[in-house]
């Protein structure tokens, strides 16, 4: 039986491997955003940090389409971990809706889980990606 840490690591690596070709081929600045997100979560809270990621994922905003796609992938990565079967927001399809509708206990648990998942994800991204997505 795998520990929760092993499950997080496995999931974080799988997410990267599934999206690595897109990140590299399109030169997405994904690693930079992965490195920044934990600080944004600690500073602003999970809800605001993820709402910011989702807003930045909109094409035609302040950034380029490459930047928007990197933000979208990062948002989706965190969302798939927290909303998976057995996750904090199990059976929910929208992370932000789950946060708004959930309890404070679930929110705090989700924040801890997001930070723990990102810890693994960031390590794997540093191992497999370069800073500029090259």
MOPE-V459708 format. One record per backbone hydrogen bond with DSSP energy under -1.0 kcal/mol. CO is the residue of the C=O (numbers start at 0). NH is the residue of the N-H. Records with the same first field share a line. If there is no record, write none. Layout:
CO=NH ; NH
This chain:
2=6
3=7
4=8
5=9
6=10
7=11
8=12
9=13
10=14
11=15
12=16
13=17
14=18
15=19
18=22
19=23
20=24
21=25
22=27
27=29
28=32
29=33
30=34
31=35
32=36
35=39
36=40
37=41
38=42
39=43
40=44
44=48
45=49
46=50
47=51
48=52
49=53
50=54
51=55
54=57
57=60
63=67
64=68
65=69
66=70
67=71
68=72
69=73
70=74
71=75
72=76
73=77
74=78
75=79
76=80
77=81
78=82
81=88
83=86
86=89
88=91
93=97
94=98
95=99
96=100
97=101
102=106
103=107
104=108
105=109
106=110
107=111
108=112
109=113
110=114
111=115
112=116
113=117
114=118
115=119
116=120
117=121
118=122
119=123
120=124
121=125
122=126
123=127
124=128
129=132
